[in-house]
Each structure stands twice: as C-alpha cells, then as structure tokens.
Amino acid sequence: MKTAATLLKELNLTTFVSKDLIGLDLRYVNFEDTDLRFCNFTDANLLGANFEGADLRGAILGDLDLVNINFQGAYLKGANFTYANLTKANFEGADLTDAYLVYANLTEANFEGADLTRANLENATLLYANLIDANLSDAILTYANLTESLLKGATFTRAKLVHANLTDADLTRAYLVDADLMKALLTGANFTRANLTSATLLYARVTDANFTDANFTDANLTDASFTRVNFTRTNFDGAKLRSAKLEATIFTDANLARTDFRRVSV
C-alpha cells in the first residue's frame, strides 16, 4: 500500500490541504492520520484506500465508489458524500458533524459510536446499517431508508425522520426526544425502552411494532395508525392520540394519565 508521504512526493506537493485531487488514481493509498482538509476528490479512484483517523473536514467525496473504505475515527465535519456509494464503509467512532450524505448508499455501513450531529442524510439508503450508540441529534433523515438497521442506544434528539422507513429497525433504548417521525413507516420496528418524549408521530404507520416500556410523555400521535402494536408498560402521560387508529393493540399496564383519546377509532 502506497503511503501518503510517497504520494506527496510523486505529486510534488508539500501538503494535501485544499488541493484538487480530481480524477487521480489513488487506489490503495494509505491516508491514515493524514491532513486532507478541504481536498477535492471528484472522480478520483479510491479503491482500497485507507482514511482511518484522517482529517477530511470539508472534503468533497460526492458521487464516488467508496465501497468498504475505512473511515474509522476520521474527522469528517462538513464533508460532502452526496450520491456516494459507501456500501459496507466503516465510520466507527468518526466525526461526521454537519456532513452531507444526501442520497448516499450506506447499505451495511458501520457508524457505531459515530457523531452525525446535524448531518444531512435525506433520501440516504441505510439498509442493515449499524448505528448503535451513534449521535444523530438534529440530523435530517427525511425519506431515509433504515430498513433492518441497528439503532440501539442511538440518539435522535430533534432529528427529522419525516417519511423515513424504519421497517424492522431495532431502536431498543434509542433516545428520540423531540424527534419528528411524521408519516414514518414503523412496520416491525422494536422501540423497547425507547424515549420518545415530546416526539411527533403524526400520520405515522405502525404495524407489528414493539414499544414495551417506551416513553411517549407529551408526544403527538395524532392521526397515527397502530395495528398489532405492543404498548405494554408504555408511558403515555400527556400524549395526544387524537383520531388515531388502534387495531389489536396491547396497552397492558400502560400509563394513560392525561392521554388525549378524542376521536380514536378502535
């Protein structure tokens, strides 16, 4: 594997910072711990490259084939991955604050423990992705596909999950305070012990989901549809279920104090 230092010499450069690396053959280059701030990698070939611990703040990596690329522990604040193919990429522990991942393919990508605060993942594909203990506070996940993703212990404070697909996703112990899940698809999702205080689930479609021991305090579930949903010991204190549709739904030992059930259909 070629080192970043060797590449610098070949390109007659003293630094990579803010450099255009457009269209270059960078296959199997080891960029570990390298300062690559604001680099433009447009049309570059990065097959097998290693970016572990690299500083890629503000870098342009959009529309690239980055399958299996290692970004573990990398600094990616404000980096642009729009339309990139990041299937099975490794972002474990990486800082993706304010990163752009719009329409990115993140199938089976690993984001365990990563910081995605304010990241834009609109229309991103996150099938089978690992986001265990990741921080997605204020992130945009509108129309994102998170089918069968692992979201245990992930933080979604104020995140926008409007129209998101969370079919069969595991959100055990997830923190979704003030999250917006309007019109989200939650078929088969597991929200056991999840905190959805003040969350919005207007018009959400929920079938065969599990909310055992979840917290919906002051949440807004107006016009949501719940079919064969388990709300055992769920806390609905102050929640709004106005005009919600409830079919074969279990409320065993649920806390329904101050819950608004006006116009609910059962």
Secondary structure, 3 states (H helix, E strand, C coil): CEEHHHHHHHCCCCCCCCCECCCCECCCEECCCCECCCCECCCCECCCCECCCCECCCCECCCCECCCCECCCCECCCCECCCCECCCCECCCCECCCCECCCCECCCCECCCCECCCCECCCCECCCCECCCCECCCCECCCCECCCCECCCCECCCCECCCCECCCCECCCCECCCCECCCCECCCCECCCCECCCCECCCCEEECCECCCCECCCCECCCCEEECCECCCCECCCCECCCCEEECCECCCCECCCCECCCCEC
